[in-house]
Amino acid sequence: MTIVYSCVARGNIVLAEYYEVRGNYATIATMLLGKIDARSSARASYSYDQYFFNYIADQGLIFMCMCDSATKTSLSFRYLEDLRNRFMTAYSGRWADAPAHKFNDEFSRTLSQQMKYFSTNPAADKVGQIKEQIDQTKEVLIQNIDKLLERGERIELLVEKTALLEGEATTFKKTAVSLKRHLWWKNVKLWLIIIGVVIVVIFLIVWFSCGFPDFKNCKGTPSPVGPAPVAVASPPGSGTTGMLI
């Protein structure tokens, strides 16, 4: 993961540049700079063999770097954003009429330091990963919103389905309460019928056991009632005891 070359240019005029190893990077970079509209706020990438030229155009300046294919594109753009912030802070108002390579002696050291930092320091990638995750989340949200805006009919249909589901839920709740009440009354009626049947069965058993139809077999037998016995005294001297009549 290596950033090989970087430069800052006004249009196709290079104001500062730095490269790690010699090559024809500057020639290719100059060709690309001539095709870029520096006045537009844009960022893009060009592939060249196994290398990539990435750039950011902002306010008439172009910040470009060349990196190998193993370098994360997001990392190279974070490097360019860092260069843009540093260059704007250091040379604001001084670059508009500056000749070619005006800031090469001063800013090439910054190009070199930051190039090494973003190419070799893991901290640069970790900070970038957090920022990249945030950016990706924003992108996903924007895509989702755009898809919804392109499908106004689909949104309306979803709202209608939601209202329908709410109505069905209310109806189901009412139906459930009514069914529960119905089942409760049904159970009460069933128990009343069972109790009534048991009472009738018991009555019939007793009725037939005691005699149909007047329960005569279950009535007690009355004892015969007569006059109380009267004791009759024997005549004196008869030698007999009295008798009960």
C-alpha positions as CSV (number, residue, x, y, z in Angstrom):
1,M,0.0,0.0,0.0
2,T,2.0,2.9,-1.3
3,I,1.3,6.5,-2.5
4,V,4.1,7.1,-5.1
5,Y,3.5,10.6,-6.4
6,S,1.4,13.6,-5.5
7,C,1.1,17.2,-6.6
8,V,-0.9,20.4,-6.2
9,A,-1.8,22.3,-9.4
10,R,-3.7,25.3,-10.7
11,G,-5.2,23.9,-13.9
12,N,-2.3,22.2,-15.6
13,I,0.3,24.4,-13.8
14,V,2.0,22.3,-11.1
15,L,2.6,24.5,-8.0
16,A,4.2,21.7,-5.9
17,E,4.9,18.0,-6.3
18,Y,6.8,15.1,-4.8
19,Y,7.6,11.5,-5.8
20,E,9.3,8.7,-4.0
21,V,11.0,7.1,-7.0
22,R,11.8,8.4,-10.4
23,G,9.4,7.8,-13.3
24,N,7.3,9.5,-15.9
25,Y,4.5,10.3,-13.3
26,A,4.8,14.0,-13.9
27,T,4.3,13.6,-17.6
28,I,1.2,11.5,-17.2
29,A,-0.1,13.8,-14.4
30,T,0.3,16.8,-16.6
31,M,-1.7,15.1,-19.4
32,L,-4.5,14.4,-17.0
33,L,-4.4,17.9,-15.4
34,G,-5.2,19.3,-18.8
35,K,-8.4,17.3,-19.0
36,I,-9.7,18.3,-15.6
37,D,-12.0,21.3,-14.9
38,A,-10.3,22.8,-11.8
39,R,-13.2,25.1,-11.2
40,S,-15.6,22.2,-10.6
41,S,-15.8,20.6,-7.2
42,A,-15.2,17.0,-8.2
43,R,-13.2,13.9,-7.4
44,A,-12.4,11.0,-9.7
45,S,-9.9,8.2,-10.5
46,Y,-8.0,7.2,-13.6
47,S,-6.4,3.8,-13.9
48,Y,-3.0,3.4,-15.6
49,D,-1.6,-0.1,-15.8
50,Q,-1.4,-1.2,-12.1
51,Y,-1.6,2.3,-10.8
52,F,-4.4,4.8,-10.1
53,F,-4.4,8.6,-10.4
54,N,-6.9,10.0,-7.9
55,Y,-7.7,13.7,-7.7
56,I,-9.8,16.3,-6.0
57,A,-10.7,19.6,-7.8
58,D,-11.7,22.5,-5.6
59,Q,-11.9,26.3,-6.1
60,G,-9.5,26.2,-9.1
61,L,-7.0,23.9,-7.6
62,I,-6.3,20.2,-8.3
63,F,-4.8,17.9,-5.7
64,M,-3.6,14.7,-7.3
65,C,-1.8,11.5,-6.2
66,M,-0.7,8.3,-7.8
67,C,-0.9,5.0,-5.9
68,D,-0.5,1.3,-6.5
69,S,-3.5,-1.0,-6.8
70,A,-3.0,-2.3,-3.2
71,T,-3.8,1.2,-1.8
72,K,-7.3,1.7,-0.7
73,T,-9.1,4.4,-2.8
74,S,-10.7,5.8,0.3
75,L,-7.2,6.2,2.0
76,S,-5.8,8.1,-1.0
77,F,-8.7,10.5,-1.0
78,R,-8.2,11.1,2.7
79,Y,-4.6,11.9,1.9
80,L,-5.7,14.4,-0.8
81,E,-8.3,16.0,1.6
82,D,-5.5,16.4,4.1
83,L,-3.3,18.1,1.5
84,R,-6.1,20.4,0.5
85,N,-6.7,21.6,4.0
86,R,-3.0,22.2,4.7
87,F,-2.4,24.0,1.4
88,M,-5.4,26.2,1.7
89,T,-4.4,27.2,5.2
90,A,-0.8,27.9,4.3
91,Y,-1.2,29.6,0.9
92,S,-4.7,31.1,0.8
93,G,-4.7,34.0,-1.6
94,R,-1.1,33.4,-2.7
95,W,-1.6,30.7,-5.3
96,A,-3.9,32.4,-7.8
97,D,-1.1,34.1,-9.7
98,A,1.8,31.9,-8.6
99,P,4.1,30.5,-11.3
100,A,4.9,26.8,-11.8
101,H,6.6,25.1,-8.8
102,K,6.3,28.3,-6.7
103,F,5.7,26.3,-3.5
104,N,7.7,23.3,-4.3
105,D,10.5,24.0,-1.9
106,E,8.2,24.5,1.0
107,F,5.2,22.3,0.4
108,S,7.1,19.3,-1.0
109,R,8.2,18.5,2.5
110,T,4.5,18.4,3.6
111,L,3.7,16.2,0.6
112,S,6.5,13.8,1.6
113,Q,5.6,13.6,5.3
114,Q,1.9,13.1,4.7
115,M,2.6,10.6,1.9
116,K,4.7,8.5,4.3
117,Y,2.1,8.8,7.1
118,F,-0.9,7.7,5.0
119,S,1.2,4.9,3.3
120,T,2.7,3.4,6.4
121,N,1.0,4.5,9.6
122,P,-1.9,2.1,10.6
123,A,-3.5,5.0,12.6
124,A,-4.3,6.8,9.4
125,D,-6.2,3.8,8.1
126,K,-8.1,3.2,11.4
127,V,-9.3,6.8,11.6
128,G,-10.2,6.5,8.0
129,Q,-12.2,3.3,8.5
130,I,-14.4,5.1,11.1
131,K,-14.9,8.0,8.7
132,E,-15.5,5.6,5.8
133,Q,-18.2,3.7,7.8
134,I,-19.9,7.0,8.6
135,D,-19.8,8.0,4.9
136,Q,-21.1,4.6,3.8
137,T,-24.0,4.9,6.2
138,K,-24.9,8.3,4.8
139,E,-24.7,7.0,1.3
140,V,-27.0,4.1,2.1
141,L,-29.5,6.4,3.7
142,I,-29.5,8.7,0.7
143,Q,-30.0,5.8,-1.7
144,N,-32.9,4.5,0.3
145,I,-34.5,8.0,0.4
146,D,-34.0,8.4,-3.3
147,K,-35.6,5.0,-4.0
148,L,-38.6,6.0,-1.9
149,L,-39.0,9.3,-3.7
150,E,-39.0,7.6,-7.0
151,R,-41.8,5.4,-5.9
152,G,-44.5,7.7,-4.6
153,E,-47.2,5.2,-5.5
154,R,-45.4,2.5,-3.5
155,I,-45.3,4.8,-0.4
156,E,-49.0,5.5,-0.7
157,L,-49.7,1.8,-1.0
158,L,-47.6,1.0,2.1
159,V,-49.6,3.6,4.1
160,E,-52.8,2.1,2.9
161,K,-51.7,-1.4,3.8
162,T,-50.6,-0.1,7.3
163,A,-54.1,1.4,7.8
164,L,-55.7,-1.8,6.7
165,L,-53.6,-3.8,9.1
166,E,-54.5,-1.5,12.0
167,G,-58.2,-2.0,11.1
168,E,-57.8,-5.7,10.9
169,A,-56.1,-5.8,14.3
170,T,-59.0,-3.8,15.9
171,T,-61.5,-6.2,14.3
172,F,-59.6,-9.2,15.4
173,K,-59.5,-7.9,19.0
174,K,-63.3,-7.3,19.0
175,T,-63.9,-10.7,17.5
176,A,-61.7,-12.4,20.1
177,V,-63.5,-10.7,23.0
178,S,-66.9,-11.7,21.5
179,L,-65.7,-15.2,21.0
180,K,-64.4,-15.4,24.6
181,R,-67.7,-14.2,26.0
182,H,-69.6,-16.6,23.8
183,L,-67.5,-19.6,25.0
184,W,-68.0,-18.5,28.6
185,W,-71.8,-18.5,28.3
186,K,-71.6,-21.8,26.4
187,N,-69.7,-23.4,29.3
188,V,-72.2,-21.9,31.8
189,K,-75.1,-23.3,29.9
190,L,-73.4,-26.7,29.6
191,W,-72.9,-26.9,33.4
192,L,-76.5,-25.8,34.0
193,I,-77.7,-28.6,31.7
194,I,-75.5,-31.2,33.4
195,I,-76.7,-30.1,36.9
196,G,-80.3,-30.3,35.7
197,V,-79.9,-33.7,34.2
198,V,-78.2,-35.0,37.4
199,I,-81.1,-33.7,39.5
200,V,-83.7,-35.3,37.2
201,V,-81.8,-38.6,37.2
202,I,-81.7,-38.6,41.0
203,F,-85.4,-37.8,41.2
204,L,-86.3,-40.6,38.8
205,I,-84.2,-43.1,40.7
206,V,-85.8,-42.2,44.0
207,W,-89.3,-42.1,42.5
208,F,-89.1,-45.5,41.0
209,S,-87.4,-47.0,44.1
210,C,-90.1,-45.7,46.4
211,G,-93.0,-46.6,44.2
212,F,-94.7,-45.0,41.3
213,P,-96.5,-42.7,41.5
214,D,-97.2,-42.0,45.3
215,F,-93.9,-43.2,46.9
216,K,-95.8,-45.7,49.0
217,N,-92.7,-47.9,49.5
218,C,-90.8,-45.2,51.2
219,K,-93.7,-44.3,53.6
220,G,-93.4,-45.8,57.3
221,T,-96.0,-48.7,58.4
222,P,-98.3,-47.3,61.2
223,S,-98.7,-49.5,64.4
224,P,-102.3,-50.7,65.4
225,V,-103.9,-48.5,68.0
226,G,-106.4,-50.1,70.6
227,P,-107.7,-49.5,74.2
228,A,-105.3,-49.8,77.0
229,P,-105.5,-53.1,79.0
230,V,-107.5,-53.0,82.2
231,A,-106.5,-55.0,85.3
232,V,-109.4,-57.0,86.8
233,A,-109.0,-57.9,90.4
234,S,-109.8,-61.5,91.6
235,P,-112.3,-62.1,94.4
236,P,-110.7,-62.4,97.8
237,G,-109.9,-66.0,98.7
238,S,-110.1,-67.3,95.2
239,G,-106.4,-68.0,95.2
240,T,-106.0,-66.4,91.7
241,T,-104.2,-63.3,90.6
242,G,-105.7,-60.5,88.8
243,M,-106.1,-60.6,85.0
244,L,-105.4,-57.9,82.4
245,I,-108.3,-57.4,80.1
